């Protein structure tokens, strides 16, 4: 199955577990299947992340050289205010005007 199909299957399993009444044995079986699918998705994402890092290492346009860390990034389209790269002196701002 593809990653997208696995995600759809996982969503279906979750929906069934949350919404349907079923015997404990059936619920446990569904839960087991869900954990298998989840582990496969997690493995796929880890491999994709590693591949992206490897491909980015050889990219001459990649000036950062470090992996993307979404938890430390600013809002989309805006720089992170705590990042040194986002600090602009008053002189630099006035030069732009």
N, C-alpha and C positions, 0 to 999 in steps of 0.2 A: 504494500500500500504506500501511497505518497504521504508526505507530511500533512498536507491539507486534508486528505481522507482520514488520517489518524486523528487529527484535531476534531473533525466532524464526529467520528466515532466516540471520542472521549466526551464531547458535548452531549451526545445522545445518552451515553451511560450515566453521566451526571444527572441529566434531566430525568431519566427513569428512576434513579435512586432517590431523587428528591420528591418526585411527584406520584410515583406508583406505589400501591400497596402490594407487597410480595412476601413470600416466605423468606425467612432468614437465610436459608441455604441459597436461594436464588440471588438475594441481595449480596451475599458474600461472594458468590461466583462472579457477579457483575463487578463488584469492587476489585476483585483479583484481576479481572480483565482490564479494568480501568488503570490499575497500577502498572500493568504490563505495557499498555499503550502509552501512558505517561512517561515511563522510563525510556521507551523508544523515541518519543518526541524530544525528551531532554538530551538524549545521546545525539540525535540529529542536530539539535541546536548547538551543542558543544562542538561538534565536528565542523559545522558551518562557521562558527565563530573563529575557530582555529584556522580554517582555510582563509577567512577574511584577513586575519592578522598576518598570515604568511604572504598573501598576495599584496598586502599593504606595505610590507617591509621593502619590497622591490619597486615601489611606486615612487618615481622621482618627484611627483607633485605632492606627495605626502610629507608635509613639513614637520609634523608633530612627532612621528615615529613611535607613538604610544597608543595602546588600545583605547577604544572609546569607552568612557565610563558614564552611562546615562544618569546615574544618581548624583554625579557632581556637575552635570551640565546645566546651563541656564535654560530658560524657557526657549521653545523653538523660535528661531529667528532673532533671538536676543543673546548677547554674550553673557556669560556668568559674571556677575558683578564682583565676585571674590577672586576672579582669575586675574593674574598680573597682565595678561594680554589685553584685558578690557579697560585697564587704567590708562586714561589719557590725560595728559597735563593740560592746564588751562591754555598754555602757549600753543600746544598742538591743535586744540579746538579752535583757537582764534585764527591760526594759520589757514585752516580749512575754509573759514568763512570768507 
